[in-house]
Amino acid sequence: MSEKGGPDYYDEHIAKEYLECKYDYPACVSEGRATSWVYTNSTAVNRLAEYGLYGAVKVADGKKKRSIGSWAGADEAWVSEFLSLDRKIGNSKNTTAVRRSTLQHFYEYLVCRKIAGISSVTPEILSGYATSREGYSINYVHQLLRGVRVYLSYLFAQGYISNDISQAVPQVRSRQNLNMPALWSKEELEQLLCSVDRGNATGKRDYAILMLLIQYGIRASDVAGLKLEHINWQLKTIEFAQHKTGKKASYPILDGVGWALIEYLRDSRPKTDNPYVFLIHIGVPKEFSGGGSLCGVLLRRMKQAGLRKEAPRTSIGPHSLRHAVARRLVAENVDLDTAASILGDTTIKAASIYLRSDIGGLRECALSDPEVSIC
């Protein structure tokens, strides 16, 4: 790696110089030019740095979910109580899962530092943990540190630790909504749907998925998690508890959506006891792993339709279709409260981000030159 010490010599300054020369890192991150390779290489550098500092590195266990006791040790009861309370106050399973992952990440760091548990944590250790996350995205680090801060605050409030060390967790300000969602025109959405070959099983499935995303703005995670029992053909409704909020959502089955579902379920869905509506047809039929897995469906169909969205800060995942529905509602002068209800958002604040998709409306709100004065 360096002439200074031969192939086994490692120095963090050499690694940083490599990232800067090859990828213009970290400037490419702050300017929205970073690719997946940038994050892959920066993560590798972080791993080397962790090993150099602590003589150990956290190794992912794949998809296997480890028990709390395996990583929290003697603090298992505290962690379990904290996560149990999280569910009691009404947070969704997804929120609790994120908190659990955050705490596991922190405790595995403590193991690397040979620290027995929270009772031995000092402000210096918390600072070291924050420093070790350098190179990860700002929002990810913000999430990790915020989770640790809330947990430590809870332990102090319950009297489990004598000092409120939550105040010593470094503050990292997250940057929300850095990426603009791809703006879809009505013509582009029609082009996307019309390009799907519905003469085969996969085409029928993908068409039905796209119809749900485009017509209702349902989150991709909820489309992937849709079960046969959620479709009430007698009442002509689709009802389910949202994965993100836990709030019940109900949609009328529109004619186009209904026929797309019927065509897939009747003619193309594999004969299986699997309760999920949409299945992966390769090998043993199984459900999609989550909302992110539907991104491949959209990108593949976009490519076939000849649609490209390449702005450097444009998000082109399934969530962009949710923004398209919101944009349509705003354009039709649907008030924000009603739009939030249709989209399944729990608060007006959560739905307000969709206003940035209504470019025409924002232009109308802009002040003309005579109205602008400089004081």
N, C-alpha and C positions, 0 to 999 in steps of 0.2 A: 504493500500500500504506500510505502514511503521509503526513499533511500536512507532516511535518517536511521531507521531501525530495522530495515528488511521487511519481508512479506508479513511477518507477524506483528509488526509495530502498528499501533493504532493511536490516533490523536483526534480529539473532537474538532479541533481547528481544521484538520485536513478534511474531515467529513463535511463540515460546513462550507469549506472552500469548494469541494466537489459539487454540492447541491447548488451553490450560487453560480458556478461556472456553467454547469450543465442545464439547469432549469431556471436560473434567475430567481432562486429561492432565498428569502421568503417573500420577495416583492411580488412574485407571480400569484401568491395566495391573496395578498391584500388587494391586488388589482383584478382578481377574478380570472386569471389566466391559467391557474393550476389544473393539471390533468391528473388522472388516477395514478399515473406513474410517479408523479411528484410525491403524492401521499404515500405510495408504496415505498419509495426510496427513503423518504424522511422518517417513516416508521422504522425501517431497518437501521437507520442511523441512531434513532432513539434506543433501540434494543441494545446496540453496541455500547451506547453510553451507560445504560442501566447496568450492563454486565461489568463495565469498567469501574463503576462506582460501588456496586454492591456485591459483585461476584456471583450474581444470579440474574435470571431474567424470567419474566412471566411467560409461560407457554400456554397458548389457547388449547382448550380441551375439545375443540370441534363443537358439535351440537349437543354433546352430553351435558346435562344440567347437574352441577355438583350440589351436594347438600350444603346447607348453611354451616353446619358444624365442621365441614371439611376445610372451610376457609376462614370462618370467624373464630374457631377454637373456643376458648372460655367465654367469649362474648356472644355465643350463639343465642342465649336467652334474650339478650338485649336486642339483637338484630331481629329476631322472630317477633318480639313484642312490638317493635317499631313498625315492621311491615304489616303486622296484623292490625294495628291501629290505623295505618294508612288505608286499609280496605274499609274499616268501620266508618270512617268519616266520608266515605262515598267516592274515593278516587277510583279510577278505572283499573282493570287488571293490567292494562298496558303501562299505566303510570307506576304501579307497584313493581312491575317487572323491571322498569327502568331504574327505579330506586335500588332494587335488589342488585342489579348489575353494577350500579355505581359503587355500592358498598363492597361488593365482592372485589371490584377493581382496587379499591383503597386497601382492603385487608390483605390482598395479595402483595401489594407494595410493602405493607408492614412486615410480611413474612420475609420478603427479600432483604429488608433492613434488620431482620432478626429481632423484631419488636413484638413482645408477647400479646399486646392488646391495647385497647384505647386508654387504659389507665396509665400506660407508659408513653403516650403520645405527648410531644412538646410542640411549641410553636415552630421550633427549628425543623422538626420532622414534617410538619404541615407545609412549611415553606419548601422543603426538599421535594415533597410530593408534587407540589405545583410546578416546580422547576423541571422535574422529570417528565412532565407532560409537554414541554416545549416542542414545537414542531407539529403538534396536532392542531386541528381546526379550532379557532377561538370559541365557537359555539359548543363544541364537544368538551373542551376544557372547562368552560363556564358551567356546563351541566354536571360534570364530575365534582367540581368544587362546591357548587351549590348543594348537591346531594349530601356531601360530607358535612357541610355547614349545618344543614337542617338536622341531620342525625346527631351531631355533637350537641346542638342546642337542646334537643329532646332529652339526651342523657343527663345533661346538667339540670334541666327542669325537673326530672324525676329523681334527682339526688344520687344518681349512679356514679357521677364523677364530681369531684369537689370544685373544679375550676371550669369556667365557661370558656374553653379554648376554641369554641366555634368562632369567636371574634378574631382569632389568629389565622383563620383560613384566608389566604390571599383573595382579593377581589379581581375578577376578570370580567370586563363588560362585554356581553355578547352583542353581536351585530345581526339584528333580525332582518329577514327578507332581503338578503343580498341579491338573490336571483329573481329576476322578473319571470313570471310564468309565460310560456309561449302563448302568443295571441292567435286564436283560431278564428278564421272567418267562417261564415256559414257555408261558403263554397268549398272551403278546405275540408270541413267536417263531412259534407256530402261526398266529396271526392274520396275521403278515407273510407267511408262506409261502402260506397259503390265499388271500390277496388277489391273488396274481400270476395274471394271465390267461395260461394256458399254451396258448391257442388260436392264438397267433401266434409267429413266430420269436424276437422279442425277449423275449417272456414265457418261452419255453422256456430261452433262454440265461440270463436273470436268475435264474430258479428254480434252475438248476443251480449258478450262482455262489453264491447264498445257501445252498444245501444244503452246499456245501463249507465255507463260512465258519461256518455254524451247527453242523454235525455234527462237524467236526474241529478248528475253531479255527485253520485254516491262515491265515497272514498274507496280507493282500490282495495284496502284491507277488508272492507265490508263486502265488496263484490267477491273477493277470494273466499271469504268466510260464509257466503250465502248458502243456506241449506234448503233442501226440498221442503221442509216443514215451514219455511218462512214465506212460501208462496201460497196464498189462499185464492184458489181459482174461483170459488163460489162468490167470494166478496170482491174478487178482482183487485187484490191488494198484495203488496210485498211489505212485510213487517219483520223487523229484527232489532236487536239491541246493538247499537253502534260499538265497534271495537275500541274506538278512542275514548268516547265519553260515557259509554254504558247507557246512554239515553235511547229510548225507543224511537225508531223511525218508521214511518208508514208512508207508502207511495201507491197511488192508483196504477194499475197495470194499463199503460197506454197500448193502443192497438199494435203499433209497430214493435214495441217491446214484447208484448204478449206473444205475437206470432213468431218472433225471433226465438223466444224461450221454448215455445211448443215445437218448433222445427228442430231445435237441438235436442230437447229431452225425448221427443218421440222417435226421431230418426237416427241420431248420431251419438248420443251419450252412451258410454259402455254400460252393459248390464252388470250391475254391481250393487252391493248393499251399502256402499259408501254414501253417507248422508249429504255430502256437499253437491251443489248444483254443477259447478264447473270442475272438470277433472283433467289431469294430464293424461294423454292417450298413449304415451310411449311406455311400453312395459306393463307392469301391473298398474291399473288405473288408480290414481291417487289425487287428492286435492292439491291446490297450489299452496305453497308454503307461507304466503302472505301477500300483502299489497305490492311489495317490491317485485314479486315474481311476475306481476302483470305488466311491468315495464317492458319486458321482452316482447310481449304480445303487441303492445302499441308500437314499439320501434320497428318490429318486423313488418307490421301492416303499413306504417308510414313509408318504409323503404319501397314496398311493393306499389304504393300509390304515387311514388315520386315526390313525396312531401319532405322538405328539409327545413329544419329550424336550427340555425347555426350561430345565432348571436352569442357572444362570449358569456353573457350572464343570463342566459335563457334556460329555464327548466322545461324539459319536454317530456316529463314523466306523466303517468295517468292523472296526477293532481292538476296538471295544466288543463285537462278537460273539465275538472271541477271549477276552475277559474272561468272557463268558457261559459258554463251554465250561469255562474254568478254575474258575468259580464252581460249576458242576455237578460237576466232579471233586472239589473241596474238600468240597462238601455230601455227596458219596458216600464221604467219608473216605479218598479216594485220597491216599497220602503224597506229599509235595512232590517227592521224587526221581522218582517215577513220573509225576507230573503234568508235571514239566519235560521228561521224555522224550517224552511224548505231544504236548506243545505244541512240541517242537523247540527248547527253550531249551538253551543250552550250559552254564549254571550254575544252581545252586539259587538264587543271589542274583537272577538274572534272572527266575526264576519266582516269587520270593517276593512281588513286587508284586501278584500276583493274590489274595493273602490279603485285601487290603483290599476285594475284591469280595464276600467272604463276610460280609455284615453280621450274619447270624444267628450265625455262629461267633464273630465278634468280641464280640457281646453276651454269649455264654456265657463268654467269657474275662474279661469285665469283673468287677471286684471289687464285691461287695455292700457296702452302707454299713457294716455291723458290721466288715468286714475292713479298712476304711480307717482309719488312725490318723495323727494329725498330731503330728510330733515337735517 
